[in-house]
Amino acid sequence: MVDNSKFFNSEVTAPVFGHSSIGQNDADLTTQHQGEPQGERIIITGKITDDVNRPVSDALVEIWQTNAAGRYIHKADTHEAPLDPNFSGGGRTLTNAEGIYQFTTIKPGAYPWGNHTNAWRPAHIHFSLFGHTFLSRLITQMYFPGDPLLKFDPILQSVKNPKARDQLVATWDSSITKTGWALGYKFDIVLRGPNQTCRED
């Protein structure tokens, strides 16, 4: 079981997993506690590639997110939404030989922030990727298709290239969806080159 209770330093700071081996439940955020978390189960999978479309195997992929009510586990999060004792919001996995990763989690909730009047951040999941060294790191965010808050989000809208902005929005995929159990989303990431996925500074 993963103890994620102290992972989050800010909205854009990755979990601190340390150097321990990846555990059995690290990629399934719905099974990290004794009970089942509240919210809509989702499956996220995608391919990590380099600048010439070669798959990146054995890349460390970490995610962190709010719970279904839009709350991070962190003392700095003052949103009045409830915490979920069965959801910590952090996970990690390695890509396979084809550069594929997969997570099972809960769809995160939107939450208010003080950027502008009546400002809400759309549902999103933070991704941190390490290549074959810890010096090659990319941090980005994944958004959900059809979210009405996308066009109002200054972080997403700061990406001026429409194609690059669209790369940050996952695609619903029926082949990933598990019938009667979880919706499936595809989110591919390019680490380098002209088609590189937008990264956070």
C-alpha positions in Angstrom: 0.0 0.0 0.0 1.2 3.5 -0.8 1.3 6.2 1.9 0.7 9.3 -0.2 -0.2 11.5 2.7 2.8 13.8 2.5 3.4 13.8 -1.2 2.1 17.2 -2.3 4.1 20.4 -2.0 1.9 22.5 -4.3 -0.5 22.3 -7.3 2.5 21.8 -9.6 5.0 19.9 -7.5 5.3 16.2 -8.0 4.9 13.5 -5.4 8.0 12.6 -3.5 8.1 8.8 -3.9 11.8 8.3 -3.1 13.8 5.5 -4.6 11.9 2.5 -3.5 10.7 -0.1 -5.9 7.3 0.4 -7.6 4.7 -1.4 -5.6 1.8 -3.6 -6.7 -0.8 -0.9 -6.2 1.2 2.1 -7.3 -0.5 2.3 -10.7 -4.0 1.6 -9.4 -5.0 4.5 -7.2 -8.4 2.9 -6.5 -6.8 0.0 -4.5 -4.2 1.8 -2.3 -6.5 1.8 0.8 -8.8 -0.6 2.6 -12.0 1.0 1.1 -12.9 2.1 -2.4 -12.6 5.8 -3.2 -15.6 8.0 -4.1 -16.0 9.1 -7.7 -16.0 8.0 -11.3 -13.4 5.3 -12.0 -11.2 5.9 -15.1 -8.4 4.2 -16.9 -5.6 6.3 -18.5 -3.1 4.8 -20.9 -0.8 6.1 -23.5 2.5 5.8 -25.3 5.7 7.7 -24.5 7.9 8.4 -27.5 11.0 10.4 -28.3 11.6 13.0 -31.1 11.6 10.4 -33.9 8.6 8.4 -32.6 10.6 5.7 -31.0 8.9 4.2 -27.8 10.6 5.0 -24.6 10.7 1.9 -22.4 11.3 1.8 -18.7 10.4 5.5 -18.3 9.2 6.4 -14.8 5.7 8.0 -15.0 4.3 9.6 -11.9 0.8 11.2 -11.5 -0.8 13.3 -8.9 -4.3 14.8 -8.7 -7.3 16.0 -6.6 -9.9 13.6 -5.4 -13.4 13.5 -7.0 -14.4 16.6 -4.9 -11.5 18.7 -6.2 -9.3 18.5 -3.1 -5.6 17.8 -2.8 -4.1 16.1 0.3 -2.0 19.1 1.4 -2.2 21.5 4.3 -2.1 24.4 1.8 -5.3 23.3 0.0 -8.0 25.3 1.7 -10.8 24.2 -0.6 -13.8 23.3 1.6 -14.5 20.1 -0.4 -14.2 16.9 1.6 -11.1 14.7 1.7 -11.5 11.0 0.8 -9.9 8.6 3.3 -9.6 6.0 0.6 -7.9 8.2 -2.0 -4.5 9.8 -1.8 -4.1 11.0 -5.4 -0.6 9.8 -6.2 0.7 7.0 -8.4 3.6 5.8 -10.5 4.5 3.1 -13.0 7.1 2.2 -15.6 6.5 2.1 -19.4 6.8 -1.3 -21.0 8.9 -2.3 -24.0 6.5 -0.5 -26.3 6.6 2.7 -24.3 3.1 2.1 -22.9 1.9 3.1 -19.4 -1.4 2.6 -17.7 -3.1 4.0 -14.6 -6.5 3.2 -12.9 -7.8 6.2 -10.9 -10.7 8.4 -10.1 -11.7 11.4 -12.3 -10.5 14.5 -10.5 -12.9 17.3 -9.6 -12.6 20.9 -10.6 -11.6 23.4 -7.8 -11.7 27.1 -7.2 -8.5 29.2 -7.3 -7.9 32.9 -6.9 -6.6 33.6 -10.4 -9.6 35.7 -11.4 -13.2 36.2 -10.5 -15.1 33.0 -10.1 -12.1 31.0 -11.3 -12.2 27.3 -11.4 -9.4 24.9 -12.6 -10.8 22.3 -14.9 -10.3 18.6 -14.0 -6.7 17.7 -14.7 -4.0 15.2 -13.8 -0.4 16.1 -13.4 2.2 13.9 -15.1 5.9 13.7 -14.3 8.1 11.7 -16.7 11.7 10.6 -16.3 13.6 9.1 -19.2 16.6 6.9 -18.6 18.1 9.5 -16.3 16.6 11.7 -13.7 18.1 14.7 -15.6 15.6 14.1 -18.5 12.3 15.1 -16.8 9.1 16.4 -18.3 6.2 17.7 -16.1 2.8 18.4 -17.8 -0.9 18.2 -17.3 -3.6 16.1 -18.9 -7.1 17.5 -19.3 -10.5 15.9 -20.2 -12.4 16.3 -23.5 -15.6 18.4 -23.4 -14.8 20.2 -20.2 -16.5 23.6 -20.4 -13.8 25.1 -18.1 -11.0 24.5 -20.6 -11.5 27.7 -22.5 -11.3 29.7 -19.2 -8.2 28.1 -17.8 -5.2 30.5 -18.0 -2.7 27.6 -17.7 -4.0 25.7 -20.7 -4.7 28.8 -22.7 -1.2 30.0 -22.2 -0.3 27.4 -24.8 -0.8 29.5 -27.9 -0.3 26.8 -30.5 -3.7 25.1 -30.9 -2.2 21.8 -31.9 0.1 21.8 -28.9 -2.9 22.7 -26.7 -5.0 19.9 -28.1 -2.2 17.5 -27.2 -2.9 18.2 -23.5 -6.5 17.0 -23.8 -7.0 13.2 -23.5 -9.1 11.3 -25.9 -12.0 9.0 -24.8 -11.3 5.6 -26.2 -13.9 2.8 -26.2 -11.1 0.1 -26.5 -9.7 1.3 -23.2 -13.1 1.6 -21.5 -14.0 -1.3 -19.3 -17.7 -2.0 -19.8 -19.8 -1.2 -16.8 -16.8 -0.3 -14.7 -14.6 2.6 -15.9 -14.2 5.0 -18.8 -11.0 4.8 -20.7 -8.8 7.7 -21.9 -5.7 7.8 -24.2 -3.0 10.3 -23.5 0.2 10.0 -25.5 3.3 12.0 -24.5 6.3 13.1 -26.7 9.4 13.8 -24.7 11.5 15.8 -27.2 11.5 17.4 -30.6 9.1 19.6 -32.6 6.1 17.7 -31.5 7.1 17.6 -27.8 4.3 17.7 -25.3 4.1 21.1 -23.6 6.0 21.0 -20.3 5.8 23.2 -17.2 8.7 25.5 -16.5 
